[in-house]
């Protein structure tokens, strides 16, 4: 949270909207830094009541309201700064509309694979910015619409698909996918719509790392010294993943803060890397 608040570049007197009140701690910090009453939204009425009590007792100038964060808070707009402490697949139109020209929005974009924190600036006709150096770990905001990559087949349906690729590897790509946010963003840019999933294998009582893309499934099956990689479906995901991994290493393992992002009219991000 400290990095997100720092990215807001707050100044005294700024109008701030916080999406996701939680305990009210961040709202208190925002009010102190701006010396201005700020507005904070949360969909959970009980959390709002508790935060209101804490903030009132502490003497902080925060207006805490119950509401769906996707809709923002239009009657207080335009805002100089908007910060969201819940993840979204796409930037809601309400946030873009309610942000003042030149205003800054900091939030967590939950992609099909990557989870970057972004700092966006509103320009005339578009919103664009950069990724922060650290990824986001927030839960999705409630009532988030299902993204294009969210429709998946049941596991049993994948099992009935023909094997497209099968290979043995000593590369620990599951660990890289799970542990390196910059690698996930690189792969997502190379293979849009690819998502990470986990499947419990009853027979061997173990959790398998999988990658899904539409009607294609890649599964990493642990074996001595590495993995048996099996791809079922129509797309040669293993070949594509190896190519992306090779490119990431050849290009010096680019980090998150090297990426810029521009938001499309439907709210989804387009990433580009500074070279």
N, C-alpha and C positions, 0 to 999 in steps of 0.2 A: 504493500500500500504506500509506503514512503516514496518509492520510485514513481508511482502513479501521481501522487500529489505534487511531487517535484516537477513532473512533466507538465502540469497545468500552468506553471509560471504565474502563480496567483499574485494579485496586487490588491491593495486596499480599495474597498468600494466596489469590487467586481460582483456581478450577479452570478450565483452558482446554483446549479441543479445537480443533486446527487440522486442517482438511481440505485436503490438498495440501501436502506438505512441500517439494517442489522442492529447492532447494539447502540448505535449513535455516536460511537467513538470518532469515526472519520468526520462525521458532520460537525462535531465539536471543533476538530482541528481546522476544518474549512472556515468555520465562523471566526475562529481566532485569527487566521491568516488574512482574511479579507476585512475583518472588523465591520462586517456587514451581515444582515440576516440572510441566511441561505435557505433554500428549500430542499427537502429530502423526501423521497417517495419510497414506500415499501408496500408490497401486496399483502403482507401478513399483518392483520389488524392488531394482533396481540403484541407483536414486536414493535409496532408503531406506538402503542400505548406505553410500553415499557421504556422505549427510547425517549418519548415525550417527558416522562417523569424524570429520567436521569438528566436530560438536558436542561429541564426547568430548574431542577435542584442545583445544577452546576452554574446556572446563570448564562447559558449559551443562547445566542440568538439564532435559533433554528426553527423553521416551520416544518413539522413532520406530518405528512399526509399519507393516507391509505390510497393506493392507486396502482394500476398496471403500468410498470415502468416503460413498456413499449410505447405507451401513448405520451410519455413525458408529462409536462404540466404547462399547458398552453397559456393559462391566464397569468403566469409569471414571466413569460417570454417577452423579448429575446434574452438569452443567457450568454454571458461572456465566457462561461466555462460550464461544461457538462462532464461529469465523471460517473461511470457505471461500474458497480462492484458485483455485477452478474454478467455471465457470458451471453453473447448473441451470435447467431450465424450470419446475420446481415444487420447493417445499421438501419434502425427503423427510420422511416421518413419523418416521423414526428421529431426525432432528435435533430435531424438535419435542418428541418424547418424552424425549430425553436432556438437554434444556435445563431448568435449574432454574427454578422459579417466580420471575418477575422478572428472569430471565437475558436476556442480549442475544446475538442472532445477527446477524452482518454477512456478507453474501454478494452475489454477482452473479446477478441474475435475468435469464435470457435469454428475452425474449418473442419474439413472432412478428416484431416490428420493433424494439422498444426493448431497451436493455441497461442498466437502472439498477443501481446499487449500493444496497442497502437495509440499514437498521438496524432490526431487529425485536426486540420485547420480548414475552416470554411472560407472558400474563395467565391468569387462571383461565378455561379453556375456549377460549381463542383466542390467536393470535399476530398482532401488528400493529405498525406503526411508520411510518417515513418513508423517502423516497429521499434519498440523499446528493447533494451538489451536482455531483459528477462522475460520469460513466457508468463502467461496467465494460468491460474489454477482455480478459477471461480466456477461454481455451478451455473448451469444455464438459467436465465431468467424464466420464471414460470410462464406457461402459456406460449412458449417460443414455438413458432410454426416449424413444421418438419421441412428440412432443407432438401434440395434435389437429390443429394446422396443418401438421404435417410431411409429410402425405401429399399429394403433388403429381402432376400429370399430366406425362408426358414432353413436351418442347418440341414435338415433331411433332404431338402430340395437340392442343395449343393452336392450332397453325397451321391445323388443320382446322375450328376453330370459326368461326362467323360473326362479322363485325365488328359490335360493338355501338355503339362511339363512335369518332369520328376528329376530331381538332382540331389546329390550329396554335397554338403558344403561345410567348411570349417569356420566360415564367417559368422560372427555372432550378431547378425543384423537385428534380431529381436531386441537385444540389449541396446543397440544404437537407436532403434526406433522408439523405445521406451524412455531412454535416458537423455537424448539430445534433441532439444526443441528446434534447433537450427536445421538439423538434418531432416526432421519431419516437414518443416516448411519447404525445404529444397525439393523433397520428394513430392509434396503436394503440388508444387508448381510444375513439376515434370509430369506428374500423373494426377491431374485434377479428378476429384471424386473418390480417390483411394482412401479407405478408412481402416483403422486398427480395431481389431476385435479379439476377444478371448473366448475360447470354447473349452468347457470341461469334458475331458475324455474319461468316461465312466470306467471303461475297461482297464485303464492303467492308473486311474485316480490321479490325473494330472491336468494342469491348465495349459492349453496350447495357445500360442500366439498365432493370430491369423490376420490376413489382409483381404479386404473385400472390395470389389469394384463391380457394381451392377450384378450380373449373373456369373461372375467369376470369383473363385475363392482360392487364396494361397494359404497353405498351412505349413508351419514349421513343426516338424515331428522330431523331438530330441532323440539322439542316438550317440553312442560313444564317440567323442571327439568332435561332435558338431550336430548337424541337423540333416534329416531327410526333408527336402522341400517338395511339396506336392501342389500342383495347380490344377484345379478342376474348372472347366468352363471354356470360354472362347478366346480369352485374352492371355497372351504369354506374359503373365505378371512377373514371373521370376526373371525373365530376360530383361524386362523393363526396369525392375528394381535394381538388378546388378548394374545396368547402364547408368542409372541415376546415382548409385553409390560410387561408381568409378568417377563420374563427372564431379561429384561433390568433393572427393579427395583431390582430383586433378586441379580443381579451382580453388584449392586452399582452405576447404571447409568453411565457407562463408558463414558469418555469424548473423544473428537476428537483426542487429542494428544497421546492417548493410542494406536492408530492404526498405524500399519505399512502397507506399500503398495508395491507390486511388479507388474511391468508392463509385460503383456504377449506379445508374439510375434506379435499379432495383435493390440497391443497398449492399450488394456483395463486393468483396475486395478484389482488386487486381494488383498483384504484387510484381515488383520489378527490383532487380538488384543493382546497386550502384557499383560500377566497375572502376 
